[in-house]
Amino acid sequence: MRPLFAAAFAAFAMTPQPQAFGPLSREPSVAGVRAYYGPGEEIGSIDARLIDMARTSIDMAAYVLSDRAVVSALSRAATRGVHVRIYLDGEEMTHSESAVSAIASTPNVELRQKHRSRDLMHMKSFAVDRRILRSGSANFSVSGEEYQDNDLIVIESPELAQGFEENFERLWMRVDNQRIGAR
């Protein structure tokens, strides 16, 4: 039995493994991934739980931010001392105004919006503590999280979260951004 196993293992080890190509060749990361689909999987509560896990930082890019549960979770995180940065689309601010005004004066929260243009800031993503990335098609709104056909992907990977953070920093530092609130 052992010689047969050794021969099979040697044959497997010498078999060429398929190489990643195109966009997959760029990401050699190992990650824990969970996918959720709505309506029906309580996407909004998943967002709030991820935000409640934060200990040091949350960087969020939000096309729409109107879900009170998500805003409350962001406020709780900031009150715990978590540094919260939220980047919003300028064209969709009318849908986010109420939620934004509720959190704008909270210590540890910084808000910026993209300068209004025909080019949307259409992301619905955030990173928690530079190790967990939330992404997907669901807006941070009750309709986006509870009623619409959407997905939400949670990835636990410092490497992949870093890729989001680098892109977020580029968005955040645009010279024509508008600051919201006291900061």
Buried (B, 14 or more C-beta within 10 A) or exposed (E): EEEEEEEEEEEEEEEEEEEEEEEEEEEEEEBEEEEBBBBEBBBBBBBBEBBBBBEEBBBBBBBBBBBEBBBBBBBBBBEEEBBBBBBBBBBBBEBBBEBBEBBBEBEBBBBBBBBEEEEEBEBBBBBBBBBBBBBBBBBBBBBBBBEBEBBBBBBBBBBBBBBBBEBBEEBBEEEEBBEBBEE
